[in-house]
Amino acid sequence: MVNIVVELSKYLMIVLVTMYTYLCFSIFGYYDPDKKKSMLRRQNILMYMIHVIAFLVMYLETEDIKMLGFYLMQVVLFSATIILYTNIYPKVSRLVINNMCMLLCIGLIVLTRLNYESAVKQYIIVAGAIALSLVVPVIIRKFKKLSEWKNLYAIAGIVSLAVVVVVGQVSYGAMLGFTIGGISIQPSELVKIIFVFFVASSFKMSLEFRNIVITTALAAFHVLILVVSKDLGAALIIFVVYLAMLYVATHQPLYILAGLGAGSAASVVAYHLFDHVKTRVVAWKDPFAAYDDGGYQVAQSLFAIGTGGWFGMGLYQGMPEDIPVRDSDFIFSVIAEEMGIIFALCLILICVSCYVMFLNIAMQLHDIFYKMVALGLGTCYIFQVFLNIGGVTKFIPSTGVTLPLVSYGGSSLISTLIMFAIIQGLYILREDEEEDIERKKKERLRAKRSGQENKKRPRKAGDVPERPQRSQPRRQAQGQGKTRKEQRVR
């Protein structure tokens, strides 16, 4: 009986996530607010249905009552997130909230399947990070001088990365962070956000060549520190984010060509300097030939994806324990194995839907600082998704970055939720700008109609038209002219 439920559940979850993904994109074609609200509510229903089916299967497989309790805790968290966001900020983007909760839901399902203790830790981090993120839109909306803190952003970013070089702990060949009181901290995750604010404030200040050179030098210094600490994944993200923001701000293709050339040269140098980079490149070229020399991770990832096929093996039917770093870097492989490639493709499209919303907000903002912030954060998010999924599918060499909101990891999770909260603040700013524009249009239209009504107002019988009065200086001039004429006649 349990096997039948597990087999049916995987098909049902694929149908539900496909419907959810379809709504993510079809909602852009509707302008009726009531229709949009209905579609967004359907998304929430589909998410809760996927959630309950997955935990029902896990309970049947484990017969552990803790699964039901943990399920109820997650339902409370997701419901509270949606209710608090929509009530505190009525102008918030519901699509971004729904996608954020959906990605967190998938991540907690997979982590619960892999390791219950890790899932509980992830849940606690998510709850704290969401509580923190609720304050961020207020800061974005109320603090009008965020664009003036350029030097503060630069100093904070460089110092945070430098601390890792000094006291950082080596993990998988790179110094990613340090531990304080048993809590692992990875500053590069938060530095990504600070870096975006630094570049946006610098470009708002000036787009002259001298300022661009200084900004580029400071950006290169960020990347250099990350290269020294061997955190090449974060270095690559910051590099690409800067190139995207530079091109959008200046519209100069020459800058992009120069940046790509410099990045290509730096990649060759890194290949020869760092052994773990060389190992990852060799594993990327042929992971099965280098199976015992660094190719084991990618090979097992490909085995899992191939085994799962289009519809997956079903929860608890695969062998994700054979995949190294399965709860963080290679969690996408676990999803593809047990939930299927179709489910995994829908996950990618949900991430793309988030990026489309980020770009939509960036294009409609008028202030260049906020526009650059939305563009930078969106690029940072989607490029990290690309690096993670590209690495586990052998499309590109593995970089060791996590899948945002899905993988296990405190620093990555907190930084991504703050990133989404900043986007929500920018969305609210955009709504405020549109309301101001509409209000001014209505005032101008009202004034215009009032003037037309005064002109068209019919005169009553007995109204005496007023004679226009001439200005005093002109009457005096006319009098002086008449006097001179009389003198000439005389």
Buried (B, 14 or more C-beta within 10 A) or exposed (E): EEEEBBBEBBBEBBEBBBBBBBBBEEBEEEEEEEEBEEBBEBBBEBBBBBBEBBBBBBBBBBEEEEBEEBBEBBBEBBEEBBEBBBEEBEBBBBBBBBBBBBBBBBBBBBBBBBBBEBBBBBBEBBBBBBEEBBEBBBEBBEEEEBBEBBEEBBEBBBEBBBBBBEEBEEBEBBBBBBEEEEEBBBBBBBBBBBBBBBBBBBBBBEBEEEBBEBBBEBBBBBBEBBBBBBBBBBBBBBBBBBBBBBBBBBEEEEBBEBBEEBBEEBBEEBBEEBEBBBBBBBBBEEBEEBBEEBBBBBBBBBBBBEBBEEBBBBBBBBBBEEBBBBBBBBBBBBBBBBBBBBBBBBBBBBBBBBBBBBBBBBEBBEBBBBBBBBBBBBBBBBBBBBBBBBBBBBEBBBBBBBBBBBBBBBBBBBBBBBBBBBBBBBBBBBBEBEEEEEEEEEEEEEEEEEEEEEEEEEEEEEEEEEEEEEEEEEEEEEEEEEEEEEEEEE
